[in-house]
Amino acid sequence: MKQAGDFKRTLVTTALPYANGPVHIGHLAGVYVPADIYVRYLRLKKEDVLLIGGSDEHGVPITLKAKNEGVTPQDVVDKFHGIIKDSFENFGISFDVYSRTTSKTHYETASEFFKTLYDKGEFIEKESEQYYDEEARQFLADRYITGTCPHCKSEGAYGDQCESCGTSLNATDLIDPRSVVSGSKPVIKTTKHWYLPLDKHEPFLKEWILDGHKEWKSNVYGQCKSWIDLGLQPRAVSRDLDWGVPVPVEGADGKVLYVWFDAPIGYISATKELTPEWEKYWKSEDSRMLHFIGKDNIVFHCIVFPSMLKAEGSYILPENVPANEFLNLEGDKISTSRNWAVWLHEYLVDFKDKQDVLRYTLTANAPETKDNDFTWKDFQARNNNELVAVLGNFVNRALVLTQKYYDGEVPALGELNEVDQQTLAEIANLKAEVEKSLDNYRFREALKFAMDLARLGNKYLADEEPWKVVKTDPERVKTVMNICLQITANLTVVLEPFLPFSMEKLRGFVNLEKLEWSELGRTDLLQAGHKTNKPDLLFEKIEDKTIEAQVQKLLDTKKANELAEATAKPAKENCSFDDFMKMDIRTGTIVEAEKVAKTKKLMKLLVDTGIDQRTVVSGIAEYYSPEEIIGKQVSILVNLEPRKLRGIESQGMILMAEDADGTLKFVSPEAEVKNGSEVK
């Protein structure tokens, strides 16, 4: 296996944010801050590295948003591409290029890529039955169809998933399906599409990932292994839609490339836009490619995109995919639909010139191995107790004392005692520690080591007390202050990848050009007589009222969501008495319960119905543990047609009530009754 030093250049890609809304702190923590830290680190090492990004601008959600707002899809993506690009730029995410998948270059590149695979016979063609809107004269993607969920009976379920119970669906499962486009009832019609046979690539993926990349992060390796072990299936690369890259073959009118296929090709087209030498980054064996993504994109970047590249034949494969887990907000999952998020463009207005405070907090709390939580109180504490009290305090004291005692000039280093030598040794050892962490994508750990240098400076300054010693031993103070200033100079290097705005400011105080990474750890970065400038505060305290305003904004959002959820849904259309009487609802007792493997919401229950004991799969695993519901008496629809869920045949449906906050509660008799009693 090659090591990082075996490559001449590095191509770093970041997940393409979807251009139907702004970016939030979850995106930053999972993808963009760690990618930027890593690239800035490589640039300091004078390595050949590119940071590639862009907006993902195709797909059904964008067309739905455009329809709802009465604008074109292009209007939607133009708006949000601009917001996203400006936000990244203002936040210091140092892309070499930030492109978009509606560019001419991308259309050409994606078309060429498809055509190459098509000509090589790498696709299979399949006919399938799909819903068609006769009024709108178009096939309907899953999200263009709504209806009643066959499991929980909630209205408004989509053709791919019911958002009420979380069950994955096929559009043909919906009861009373309706077209989102025209409102009419769709019909079934045959359509042809092209599929990438992922099953064909299974042997390669097993060898390449499971045998060849055991060094990948455990969350990435584990998810890949799970998918491969379950067996891969052909995946459609085209769909019936009028928004996207047209399928470039004869007989493909009205079909575009599926967004999952065209989006990663955006990395290639963006690199093409950046440099005519793009092929050396994508096709040379002495280049390495790294994908920075969130965990929801692991399968696409580790299994699907590599299969596409392997099928094409001329591209390198990713060397590593350091995906992160998810960041929550104030103990709750970030949700764009519920506006439960801290939006980057709003943060940049509310906290002007405080990009590095958020960069620091998100790195210190990075969800590298498990989901983590962002709170405004922690954000305030990180700023006040670490950036202000540790880093800012040290460099301010070092520079102010230099101005006071030596008119800003660096004093000469004198005789060293044991403490001085130990301190200088710790400075010299810093580089190796931080490098090891960064090279292994452990950014939280790297930041801690970097901040330990400021902690070392604070302790050294506090222990040596130059403001006292200057009266009795002025020569000793020169040595102390020289060492403090060498620490300060080293901080401008080691913290540059993490806090670029603040380190630019600090270099101005020290009157220092940007140093290379190779100079980190040196204790002679500032020569005697070097003139420093008068310092200002590097960071400022964030007051309680500022944080309270942000917390209140979230509380107002939560209150608005609860109010909307509490509004009773309108009654459904009347049904006949005969239809109602067809339902056979009985009381039953749960005798066994276990979570369904590899699912978040499903639980497998064994229910004594008084008639028999039967298996029921229910979407309640988020609200109950198996242990607490065994022995619970419930209401069950016993004559529901059996249906397989995750390979388990479900023989009925448990009746649940959905509370205003979305939680599910059992519909149970107020006192115990005999199992099998009819509910009337």
Secondary structure, 3 states (H helix, E strand, C coil): CCCHHHCCEEEEEECCCECCCCCEHHHHHHHHHHHHHHHHHHHHCCCEEEEEEEEECCCHHHHHHHHHHCCCHHHHHHHHHHHHHHHHHHHCCCCCEEEECCCHHHHHHHHHHHHHHHHCCCCEEEEEEEEEECCCCEECCHHHEEEECCCCCCCCEECCECCCCCCECCHHHCEEEEECCCCCCCEEEEEEEEEECHHHHHHHHHHHHHHCCCCCCHHHHHHHHHHHHHCCCCEECEEECCCCCECCCCCCCCEEECHHHHHHHHHHHHHHHHCCCHHHHHHCCCEEEEEECEHHHHHHHHHHHHHHHHHHCCCCCEEECCCECCEEECCEECECCCCECCEHHHHHHHCCCCHHHHHHHHHHCCCCCCCEEECHHHHHHHHHHHHHHHHHHHHHHHHHHHHHHHCCECCCCCCCCHHHHHHHHHHHHHHHHHHHHHHCCCHHHHHHHHHHHHHHHHHHHHHHCHHHHCCCCHHHHHHHHHHHHHHHHHHHHHCCCCCHHHHHHHHHHHCCCCCCHHHCCCCCCCCCCCECCCCCCCCCCCCHHHHHHHHHHHHHHHHHHHHHHHCCCCCCCCCCHHHHHCCCEEEEEEEEEEECCCCCCCEEEEEECCCCEEEEEECCCCCCCHHHHCCCEEEEECCCCCEEECCEEECCEECEEECCCCCEEECCCCCCCCCCCECC
